[in-house]
């Protein structure tokens, strides 16, 4: 095989391998949302807290892209606001968060605990006006639930 033909064959193989690697990386990155992407998987997250031996329903938060709405109670529509997820999985809500941020309450921390498409969840730690803290867990619901 002449030297120039050999170089062309090697060049084509190298370009093909680079294109295949780039396509594989692109597919991995678009497989779904997660902490690495700076967002949560889209869906409706049911929130509840365990207090005095009971699970209390705290409403549902809807996530779509980098926008959240809620928590809502009984399916009412709520205004959407942006949110951010840092590389450590800490969520910053860039708007109000229902009862978590009303009546003197404030969100102390929101931490992603799982970011899979079917098991996504996060914990919200709320500080009450008296200084006490309450933790709630919000878990993604299966489609149609």
Secondary structure by P-SEA (a helix, b strand, c coil): ccaaaaaaaaaaaaaaaaaaaaaaaaaaaacccccccccccbbbbbbbbbcccbbbbcbbbbbcccccccccccbbbbbbbbbbbcccccccccccccccccccccccccccccccccccbbbbbbbccccbbbbbbbbbbcccc
